[in-house]
Amino acid sequence: MFPQAVERLRQVLFVQPAHPGANVCFGILCGQTGQLPLAAKHLRAGLSSDPNNYEANAWLVSVLRNTGDAVGAEPFALKAVELRPEDPAVHDNLGLTYLAMREPEKALIAFQRLIELAPNIAHGHARLGQTYQALDQFDEACACFRKALKFAPAEEGIRGLLVHVLMTLGRNEEAVEVLQEATRLFPNAASTHLALAQGLFSCELGPQALEPLRRAIRLEPRSALAHGLLGTCLSETGQFAEAVEELEKALAINPSMGSVYHDLVESKSITNEDAALLERMMFQLKNPKLPPPDRMSIHFACGKAFDDLGRYGEAMEQFDRANELCRHVLLGGRPFDREAYAAVADEMIRKYPVSLINDGNPSDMPIFIVGMIRSGTTLIERILASHPDVGAGGEVKFLAGEFDRDHSLGLDTPGAANEIVDEYLTLLAGLSPGKNRVTDKMPSNFRALGPIHALFPNARIIHSMRNPVDTCLSIYTHLFHNPPEFCCDRENIVFGYREYLRQMAHWRKIFPRERFIEVEYEELVADKERVVRDLLAFCDLDWDDRCLRHEKTEGQIRTASRRQARQPVYTSSVHRWKNYEPWLGAFAQLLDLS
């Protein structure tokens, strides 16, 4: 019936190109089949003769919005509201258009009217929740998503939105409870157990994700996503042999999963016996339809494989291609704003010209480990977390997120700083219950050390340092799921590194020696016991031999160092840049600092 209708409409339009009804019907059919530019053309033609045609206005809104022209869609959305003001669908369409235009205040009015007209429609409450989320009104967003779930408890997409907002608020326990509720409501649905595992994984609770993943696999053995995530969780908890087995199972089901290839290569050392794996990855790269995120991940994986094999020229070729894709896949193609990045350092240096004497919180629980990414922060955390009095907090995003919103970390607003301090200390205590000291190894906290020291004057700050060229090369050759904005380009990485050096030079001058220490990666691997003794004394911790055997410490490692940090201290990463000397490019600018 469908092809006959299309043909009949074509015949009518051939004879009467301006026929309003035929243009509208043909435009709708084109919209239904994804021919959006053709749909817009015929819908506009129909409206030129009949501007009050509701179907044409409503469909043109959707078509234009889906082609990225939300601004052009607005007048047609308003016209549809004028034609049928009591129809919930028109307010839904208008609200979505305003969201696409990034005008959430206007979208809020549209979705509130939608709910007035249809209070029991789940997606209406969900849309309103998304709008509050866009306005950074997260508590209101949570309330809307919870109400939406009452009307549609099986809607995993809505549950996912609620979980995401709860995690944004740092309410991870609530997020997990929401996911656990789904497993109780739908115990035989593999998707609910998989969603719970994904939530636990996002909350950096990988070990707790293992059981729901195994349940999901029992219910759906052919779930490549479940096998892949199980492999990743096993890898992050140091169970590498089991991880490789699960990752291979995922690839047997879906051989084009780029992230799985990446995790597989990161979970083992590649040798000549892995030639078949390398061939499989190179074969996938020949597929022109391979999505860019998978292509990027496989290029990084191939680069690491060639590096393990000592084929450094081929490795760098893969890393170059991976980073070209990274700019678009992970950074959205946005140019790195060097002026804005440097302005933050300027602000910190200006606002904190001397060492602070302040009445901040007296707690000495936090141990901040900062530095440039890939400088050895994970290794230092593993060493400290081997001490019975220290818990590993990992890369705690809380302060970094607060700093992005307010560079003063609340110090410029009465009462705000105390709220941040209380919430942060509660978060640390929850990450490592029963521990007196908890590490926060978010490397980028080096940008916020002025206000951090003001808030926590008794906290220890450990600056991890590594050879500049080795550090920058390591940044370029690793896949970061949330990369800093200077990643993926050699010149930008060098700029970001120099800004880091500038800011750390300032902190070095003003922080009291009893609260600030610097650890060179090269010294740590060359004379581990001496450096570890200095670290423990600095943190006011008693000596414990277990800190010399950090590789035996259990726990999850989320960073790209997951495998290296579980090995005894090794020297193979020292002066690694020499393997890539012919291909250093802009990194060679830092050789005089090495």
Secondary structure as GFF3:
##gff-version 3
##sequence-region A 1 594
A	DSSP	alpha_helix	2	15	.	.	.	ID=ss1
A	DSSP	alpha_helix	20	32	.	.	.	ID=ss2
A	DSSP	alpha_helix	36	49	.	.	.	ID=ss3
A	DSSP	alpha_helix	54	66	.	.	.	ID=ss4
A	DSSP	alpha_helix	70	83	.	.	.	ID=ss5
A	DSSP	alpha_helix	88	100	.	.	.	ID=ss6
A	DSSP	alpha_helix	104	117	.	.	.	ID=ss7
A	DSSP	alpha_helix	122	134	.	.	.	ID=ss8
A	DSSP	alpha_helix	138	151	.	.	.	ID=ss9
A	DSSP	alpha_helix	156	168	.	.	.	ID=ss10
A	DSSP	alpha_helix	172	185	.	.	.	ID=ss11
A	DSSP	alpha_helix	190	202	.	.	.	ID=ss12
A	DSSP	alpha_helix	206	219	.	.	.	ID=ss13
A	DSSP	alpha_helix	224	236	.	.	.	ID=ss14
A	DSSP	alpha_helix	240	253	.	.	.	ID=ss15
A	DSSP	alpha_helix	258	266	.	.	.	ID=ss16
A	DSSP	three_ten_helix	272	274	.	.	.	ID=ss17
A	DSSP	alpha_helix	275	285	.	.	.	ID=ss18
A	DSSP	alpha_helix	292	308	.	.	.	ID=ss19
A	DSSP	alpha_helix	312	329	.	.	.	ID=ss20
A	DSSP	alpha_helix	338	351	.	.	.	ID=ss21
A	DSSP	beta_strand	366	370	.	.	.	ID=ss22
A	DSSP	alpha_helix	377	385	.	.	.	ID=ss23
A	DSSP	beta_strand	390	392	.	.	.	ID=ss24
A	DSSP	alpha_helix	398	405	.	.	.	ID=ss25
A	DSSP	alpha_helix	416	431	.	.	.	ID=ss26
A	DSSP	beta_strand	437	440	.	.	.	ID=ss27
A	DSSP	three_ten_helix	443	448	.	.	.	ID=ss28
A	DSSP	alpha_helix	449	455	.	.	.	ID=ss29
A	DSSP	beta_strand	460	465	.	.	.	ID=ss30
A	DSSP	alpha_helix	468	476	.	.	.	ID=ss31
A	DSSP	alpha_helix	490	510	.	.	.	ID=ss32
A	DSSP	beta_strand	516	520	.	.	.	ID=ss33
A	DSSP	alpha_helix	521	526	.	.	.	ID=ss34
A	DSSP	alpha_helix	528	538	.	.	.	ID=ss35
A	DSSP	three_ten_helix	545	548	.	.	.	ID=ss36
A	DSSP	three_ten_helix	550	552	.	.	.	ID=ss37
A	DSSP	three_ten_helix	564	566	.	.	.	ID=ss38
A	DSSP	three_ten_helix	576	583	.	.	.	ID=ss39
A	DSSP	three_ten_helix	585	593	.	.	.	ID=ss40
###
